[in-house]
């Protein structure tokens, strides 16, 4: 009788625990899969915007690293190095002009971002070489020009709003438009003639 009772409870436990264990395992696998999908999404976003550091997508992806990679120490360490650069920047040296300084800053930023992307690639199981990440990616020149123009427009509008910038203006008397046009043509003619004369003088001396 005792053996039958034990067998009954074992069978009952198996019937109850089996489906429950299956549900728990399925839930754990779903959470794990979802976490990986979020990490992959962040990595993909940073890879596709690695040449567009100022884009909203790039910044948003960076801000999610501490959430979805919080238990990945190598990724977090690389992220914090990049974040420290954002906060503290790097100082301009006395022996470099502004162009050299900005170029050094850009290279330093690219190096830190590459280390971060390499750490993420390793964590996710992607075989990515650091040099491949650093030199990869494509951003048309026109995109950079558009971003630069947008920055200039934004600064102009902000300056107008704050009163730190003004719009250049000129007064034109349209009642005598023909005379103004004639004067402008005459001025241009004189400038062109002077330039031509200077060019001819240089050639004759040569």
FIKOLDREN-580436 format. One line per 3 residues: number of its first residue (from 1); for each residue x, y, z of C-alpha. Coordinates in nm, 2 decimals, padded with zeros to 4 digits, always signed. Layout:
BEGIN
NUM	X,Y,Z; ...
***
This chain:
BEGIN
1	+00.00,+00.00,+00.00; +00.29,+00.23,+00.09; +00.46,+00.18,-00.24
4	+00.13,+00.25,-00.43; +00.09,+00.58,-00.24; +00.45,+00.68,-00.32
7	+00.40,+00.60,-00.68; +00.08,+00.79,-00.69; +00.24,+01.10,-00.55
10	+00.53,+01.08,-00.78; +00.30,+01.03,-01.08; +00.09,+01.32,-00.96
13	+00.39,+01.55,-00.91; +00.52,+01.46,-01.25; +00.19,+01.54,-01.41
16	+00.17,+01.88,-01.23; +00.54,+01.98,-01.23; +00.60,+01.87,-01.60
19	+00.37,+02.13,-01.76; +00.47,+02.39,-01.50; +00.84,+02.33,-01.57
22	+00.77,+02.36,-01.94; +00.60,+02.69,-01.89; +00.88,+02.83,-01.68
25	+01.15,+02.71,-01.92; +00.96,+02.85,-02.22; +00.92,+03.19,-02.04
28	+01.29,+03.19,-01.96; +01.38,+03.12,-02.32; +01.15,+03.39,-02.44
31	+01.30,+03.64,-02.21; +01.65,+03.54,-02.31; +01.56,+03.56,-02.68
34	+01.39,+03.90,-02.63; +01.70,+04.03,-02.45; +01.93,+03.91,-02.73
37	+01.70,+04.07,-02.99; +01.72,+04.40,-02.81; +02.10,+04.38,-02.79
40	+02.13,+04.29,-03.16; +01.90,+04.59,-03.24; +02.12,+04.83,-03.05
43	+02.44,+04.69,-03.22; +02.28,+04.71,-03.56; +02.17,+05.07,-03.51
46	+02.52,+05.17,-03.39; +02.68,+04.99,-03.68; +02.46,+05.16,-03.94
49	+02.51,+05.50,-03.78; +02.88,+05.47,-03.70; +02.95,+05.75,-03.95
52	+02.66,+05.97,-03.82; +02.75,+06.03,-03.46; +02.51,+06.31,-03.41
55	+02.20,+06.13,-03.54; +01.91,+06.07,-03.31; +01.92,+05.70,-03.38
58	+02.29,+05.68,-03.28; +02.24,+05.87,-02.95; +01.93,+05.67,-02.85
61	+02.11,+05.34,-02.91; +02.40,+05.45,-02.70; +02.17,+05.54,-02.42
64	+02.02,+05.19,-02.41; +02.35,+05.01,-02.37; +02.35,+05.04,-01.99
67	+02.00,+04.89,-01.98; +02.04,+04.59,-02.22; +02.41,+04.52,-02.17
70	+02.42,+04.59,-01.80; +02.56,+04.24,-01.72; +02.82,+04.25,-01.99
73	+03.13,+04.40,-01.82; +03.34,+04.44,-02.13; +03.07,+04.63,-02.32
76	+02.99,+04.85,-02.02; +03.36,+04.93,-01.97; +03.39,+05.03,-02.34
79	+03.07,+05.24,-02.32; +03.19,+05.42,-02.01; +03.52,+05.51,-02.17
82	+03.32,+05.67,-02.46; +03.08,+05.84,-02.22; +03.38,+05.98,-02.02
85	+03.51,+06.13,-02.34; +03.17,+06.29,-02.41; +03.16,+06.44,-02.06
88	+03.53,+06.55,-02.02; +03.64,+06.59,-02.39; +04.01,+06.62,-02.47
91	+04.21,+06.94,-02.44; +04.36,+07.12,-02.73; +04.74,+07.11,-02.73
94	+04.95,+07.42,-02.76; +05.12,+07.29,-03.07; +04.81,+07.23,-03.28
97	+04.57,+07.46,-03.46; +04.19,+07.41,-03.45; +04.18,+07.19,-03.76
100	+04.44,+06.96,-03.61; +04.26,+06.95,-03.28; +03.92,+06.87,-03.44
103	+04.08,+06.60,-03.65; +04.24,+06.44,-03.33; +03.91,+06.46,-03.15
106	+03.73,+06.28,-03.44; +04.00,+06.01,-03.45; +03.98,+05.96,-03.07
109	+03.60,+05.94,-03.09; +03.62,+05.69,-03.37; +03.87,+05.48,-03.18
112	+03.65,+05.46,-02.86; +03.34,+05.38,-03.07; +03.53,+05.11,-03.25
115	+03.63,+04.95,-02.92; +03.27,+04.96,-02.80; +03.13,+04.80,-03.12
118	+03.41,+04.54,-03.11; +03.31,+04.45,-02.75; +02.94,+04.43,-02.85
121	+03.02,+04.21,-03.16; +03.23,+03.97,-02.95; +02.94,+03.95,-02.69
124	+02.69,+03.87,-02.96; +02.91,+03.62,-03.14; +02.97,+03.83,-03.45
127	+03.32,+03.79,-03.61; +03.41,+04.15,-03.66; +03.77,+04.28,-03.67
130	+03.83,+04.62,-03.51; +03.99,+04.76,-03.82; +03.69,+04.64,-04.03
133	+03.46,+04.83,-03.79; +03.68,+05.14,-03.79; +03.72,+05.17,-04.17
136	+03.38,+05.03,-04.26; +03.05,+05.21,-04.31; +02.96,+05.47,-04.57
139	+02.83,+05.82,-04.55; +02.80,+06.03,-04.87; +02.97,+06.37,-04.86
142	+02.63,+06.53,-04.93; +02.50,+06.40,-04.60; +02.78,+06.57,-04.41
145	+02.71,+06.89,-04.61; +02.34,+06.87,-04.52; +02.43,+06.83,-04.15
148	+02.67,+07.12,-04.16; +02.41,+07.34,-04.33; +02.14,+07.24,-04.08
151	+02.38,+07.32,-03.80; +02.45,+07.67,-03.95; +02.07,+07.73,-03.99
154	+02.00,+07.62,-03.63; +02.28,+07.84,-03.49; +02.15,+08.14,-03.69
157	+01.79,+08.09,-03.57; +01.90,+08.04,-03.22; +02.12,+08.35,-03.24
160	+01.83,+08.56,-03.38; +01.61,+08.43,-03.10; +01.87,+08.51,-02.83
163	+01.97,+08.85,-02.99; +02.33,+08.74,-03.04; +02.31,+08.74,-03.42
166	+02.16,+08.98,-03.68; +02.05,+08.94,-04.04; +02.25,+09.15,-04.28
169	+02.03,+09.40,-04.46; +02.06,+09.65,-04.75; +01.84,+09.92,-04.89
172	+01.78,+09.91,-05.26; +01.61,+10.19,-05.45; +01.40,+10.01,-05.70
175	+01.28,+10.34,-05.86; +01.62,+10.35,-06.04; +01.67,+09.98,-06.10
178	+01.81,+10.04,-06.45; +02.08,+10.28,-06.32; +02.17,+10.04,-06.03
181	+02.21,+09.76,-06.28; +02.42,+09.97,-06.51; +02.64,+10.08,-06.23
184	+02.68,+09.72,-06.12; +02.78,+09.61,-06.47; +03.02,+09.89,-06.49
187	+03.18,+09.80,-06.16; +03.21,+09.43,-06.27; +03.36,+09.54,-06.60
190	+03.63,+09.75,-06.42; +03.71,+09.46,-06.18; +03.74,+09.21,-06.47
193	+03.95,+09.46,-06.67; +04.19,+09.51,-06.38; +04.22,+09.14,-06.32
196	+04.29,+09.08,-06.69; +04.55,+09.36,-06.70; +04.72,+09.22,-06.39
199	+04.72,+08.87,-06.55; +04.87,+09.01,-06.88; +05.14,+09.20,-06.68
202	+05.24,+08.88,-06.50; +05.26,+08.69,-06.82; +05.47,+08.96,-06.99
205	+05.71,+08.96,-06.70; +05.73,+08.58,-06.70
***
